[in-house]
């Protein structure tokens, strides 16, 4: 019997836990460090196979002055921008600069993404080790429609009175990708959220936004600048996300917009993933000058976990 060997591609990837300082915390990310040989049609399939909340693919930049073109996929769709993929990908490229297909500006990297240029800045210790990664969101905040509090409550199996509407009704906002954002009045209410898929589908049909599935960030402010949050996107294959950087930047920018101050520096620490036993810590800074809110800066730590080969 004649044996025919099928040609395969050996694709190198690495994983990193993002927004944590220890393994098994934060949000896992898979990074394919050289995606030039991957067909477009296979990118989504690979992301579904990895089954992380996001997988990134590094490509040469269109502008050689930038570090890379980065494509971001959930298990079900491509994202124009996302926080934890940028922090994790930026960390790996800063740690292994030989993997950068383009150029750097000193320590700074710029990623080309669907939503625009994302600026990456490694924060170093005195010994020159990478302590954390900061990224600047590609866009200032945009706000969309408000959502009925009773529908948000029903989508999470909460009592209506647990939805806090003093600052704002639940609202759609984003800094490159949109989220519905709702505040609850206690940490206990946040902990008891249980997704109702039928109500999420109804919200997607009647209050969804273009280009993505309906997703919902719920938060409680425990102290000034200390926020506890959970993010649900079951229609996009993410029942709950342990850390959502793009939702964190949207939340920080929204709270800055809602504040009556016209000139202020805002700093938020967001606790996410605790209810999933994957604790994550996200740090967001927002500058507001003359009433205008600048694109937020998101900072987080990372831990490398796996180096592997994907056979295609």
C-alpha positions in Angstrom: 0.0 0.0 0.0 1.4 3.4 -1.0 1.5 5.9 1.9 1.1 9.5 1.1 2.3 12.0 3.6 0.0 15.0 4.0 1.8 18.3 4.1 1.1 20.1 7.4 2.0 23.5 8.8 3.6 23.8 12.2 2.4 27.0 13.8 4.2 28.3 16.9 2.0 29.8 19.6 2.5 30.9 23.2 0.0 31.5 26.0 0.0 34.0 28.8 -2.2 34.7 31.7 -3.1 38.4 31.6 -4.0 40.8 34.4 -2.4 38.7 37.1 1.0 38.0 38.7 0.5 34.3 39.1 -0.4 31.3 37.0 -4.0 30.2 37.0 -5.1 33.8 37.5 -6.2 36.4 35.1 -7.5 35.8 31.6 -5.6 33.3 29.4 -4.6 34.4 25.9 -3.1 32.4 23.0 -0.7 34.3 20.7 0.3 32.9 17.3 3.7 34.7 16.9 4.0 34.4 13.1 0.7 34.2 11.3 2.0 34.9 7.8 1.4 31.3 6.6 -2.2 31.1 8.0 -5.0 31.5 5.5 -7.7 34.0 6.5 -10.3 31.3 6.5 -8.4 29.3 9.2 -7.9 32.1 11.7 -11.4 31.8 13.1 -11.2 28.0 13.1 -7.9 28.1 15.1 -9.4 30.5 17.6 -12.4 28.2 18.1 -10.0 25.3 18.6 -8.0 27.2 21.2 -11.3 28.1 22.9 -9.9 31.0 24.9 -11.9 34.2 25.2 -9.5 35.6 22.6 -6.6 34.5 20.4 -4.3 36.9 18.6 -2.4 36.5 15.3 0.8 38.6 14.7 1.4 39.8 11.1 3.8 42.3 9.5 2.4 45.8 9.7 1.1 47.7 6.7 3.2 50.7 7.9 6.8 49.5 8.6 7.1 52.2 11.3 4.7 50.2 13.4 5.5 47.0 15.3 2.8 44.6 14.0 -0.6 44.1 12.6 -2.6 42.2 15.2 -5.8 40.4 14.5 -8.0 39.3 17.5 -10.5 36.5 17.5 -13.0 35.2 20.0 -14.2 31.6 19.5 -16.9 33.0 17.2 -15.9 36.3 15.7 -13.1 38.8 15.0 -12.8 41.8 17.3 -11.8 45.3 16.2 -10.0 45.9 19.5 -9.7 44.2 22.9 -7.8 44.9 26.0 -6.4 41.7 27.4 -5.2 40.5 23.9 -3.2 43.8 23.5 -1.7 43.6 27.0 -0.7 40.0 26.6 0.6 40.3 23.0 2.5 43.4 23.9 4.1 41.6 26.8 5.3 38.7 24.7 6.7 40.9 22.0 8.4 43.2 24.5 9.8 40.1 26.2 11.0 38.6 22.9 11.7 41.5 20.6 13.0 39.2 17.9 9.4 38.2 17.2 8.4 41.8 16.3 7.9 41.9 12.5 8.0 45.7 12.2 9.7 48.5 14.1 9.7 50.0 17.6 9.8 53.5 18.8 12.3 53.1 21.7 10.4 50.9 24.2 7.1 51.7 22.6 5.2 49.5 20.2 2.3 50.3 18.0 -0.2 47.7 16.8 -2.4 48.1 13.8 -5.9 46.9 14.5 -9.3 47.2 12.9 -10.3 49.9 15.5 -7.1 51.9 14.8 -3.5 52.1 16.2 -3.0 50.8 19.7 0.0 52.1 21.6 1.9 49.6 23.8 4.2 50.7 26.6 6.2 48.2 28.8 6.7 49.4 32.4 10.1 48.3 33.6 11.6 47.7 37.0 14.9 49.3 38.0 16.5 46.1 37.0 15.0 46.3 33.5 12.4 43.5 33.9 8.9 44.0 32.5 6.7 44.7 35.4 3.5 45.5 33.5 2.1 46.6 30.2 0.2 49.8 29.5 -1.9 50.3 26.4 -3.8 53.3 25.2 -7.3 52.6 23.8 -7.6 53.4 20.1 -10.5 55.8 20.5 -12.1 58.1 23.0 -15.3 57.0 24.5 -18.5 56.8 22.4 -21.8 56.4 24.1 -24.9 54.8 22.6 -28.4 54.3 23.7 -29.6 53.6 27.3 -31.3 50.3 28.1 -34.3 49.5 30.3 -33.2 48.6 33.8 -35.9 45.9 34.0 -34.5 44.0 31.0 -30.9 44.2 32.3 -32.2 42.8 35.7 -34.1 40.0 33.9 -31.1 39.1 31.8 -29.1 38.4 35.0 -31.9 37.0 37.2 -31.6 40.0 39.5 -34.3 42.0 41.3 -35.0 45.3 39.6 -34.1 47.3 42.7 -30.5 46.0 42.6 -29.9 47.9 39.4 -28.4 51.3 40.3 -29.5 54.2 38.1 -28.4 57.3 40.1 -25.4 58.0 37.8 -26.9 56.6 34.6 -29.4 54.1 33.3 -27.7 51.0 31.8 -26.0 52.3 28.7 -23.9 51.2 25.7 -20.4 52.7 25.6 -17.0 51.8 24.2 -13.5 52.9 23.3 -13.1 50.8 20.2 -15.6 48.0 20.9 -19.1 48.5 22.5 -20.4 47.0 25.7 -23.6 47.5 27.6 -22.7 48.7 31.1 -24.9 48.5 34.2 -24.2 49.3 37.8 -25.6 47.3 40.8 -26.0 48.5 44.3 -24.0 45.8 46.2 -21.2 43.2 45.9 -23.8 40.6 46.8 -25.9 41.4 43.8 -22.9 41.2 41.6 -22.0 37.8 43.0 -25.5 36.4 42.4 -25.8 37.3 38.7 -26.9 34.3 36.6 -27.2 34.7 32.8 -30.6 34.2 31.2 -29.7 33.4 27.6 -33.2 34.1 26.3 -33.2 37.6 27.7 -29.7 38.2 26.2 -31.0 37.1 22.8 -33.9 39.6 23.2 -31.5 42.4 24.2 -29.3 41.5 21.2 -32.3 41.7 18.8 -33.8 44.9 20.1 -30.8 46.8 21.6 -27.8 45.2 20.0 -25.0 47.1 18.4 -23.4 46.7 15.0 -20.4 44.3 14.5 -20.6 42.2 17.6 -22.8 40.1 19.9 -24.6 41.8 22.8 -22.3 41.8 25.8 -22.9 43.2 29.3 -20.4 44.5 31.9 -21.9 44.8 35.4 -20.1 46.6 38.2 -20.2 47.7 41.8 -18.2 50.5 43.2 -16.9 49.4 46.6 -14.8 52.5 47.3 -13.7 55.6 45.4 -12.0 54.2 42.3 -12.2 50.5 43.4 -14.6 48.7 41.2 -15.8 45.0 41.1 -17.0 43.8 37.8 -18.3 40.8 35.8 -18.6 40.6 32.0 -21.0 38.3 30.2 -21.1 37.6 26.5 -22.9 34.2 26.1 -24.1 34.9 22.6 -20.4 35.3 21.5 -19.3 32.0 23.1 -18.0 33.6 26.3 -20.5 32.8 29.2 -18.3 34.9 31.5 -14.9 36.6 30.9 -12.3 36.7 33.8 -10.8 40.0 32.6 -12.1 42.3 29.8 -9.7 45.2 29.2 -11.8 46.9 26.5 -14.8 46.8 28.8 -12.6 48.2 31.6 -11.5 51.2 29.4 -15.1 51.8 28.4 -16.2 51.8 32.1 -13.4 54.1 33.2 -14.0 56.5 30.5 -17.8 56.4 31.1 -17.3 57.2 34.8 -15.0 60.1 33.9 -17.6 61.4 31.5 -20.4 61.2 34.1 -18.3 63.0 36.7 -19.1 66.7 37.0 -15.4 67.7 37.1 -14.1 69.3 33.8 -10.4 68.9 34.5 -9.3 65.8 36.4 -7.1 62.7 36.4 -9.2 59.5 37.2 -7.7 56.3 38.4 -9.6 53.0 38.8 -8.7 49.5 40.0 -11.1 46.9 38.6 -11.4 43.5 40.3 -12.8 41.0 37.8 -12.8 37.2 37.7 -13.0 36.7 41.4 -16.4 35.0 41.0 -14.8 32.6 38.5 -11.8 31.8 40.7 -9.5 33.5 38.2 -8.9 36.8 40.0 -7.8 39.6 37.7 -6.7 43.2 38.5 -7.0 45.9 35.8 -5.8 49.5 36.2 -7.4 52.3 34.2 -6.4 55.9 34.0 -8.4 58.6 32.3 -7.6 62.2 31.8 -10.3 64.8 31.4 -9.4 68.3 30.2 -11.9 71.1 29.5 -14.7 68.6 29.7 -13.2 66.3 27.0 -12.2 62.7 28.0 -9.0 61.3 26.4 -8.6 57.7 25.3 -8.0 55.7 28.6 -4.8 54.0 29.5 -5.1 50.3 30.6 -2.3 48.6 32.6 -1.9 45.0 33.7 0.7 42.3 34.6 1.2 39.1 32.7 2.6 35.6 33.3 3.9 33.4 30.4 2.5 29.8 30.7 2.8 27.7 27.5 4.9 27.5 24.4 3.5 25.1 21.8 3.0 24.1 18.2 -0.4 23.9 16.4 -0.4 21.4 13.5 -2.6 22.6 10.7 
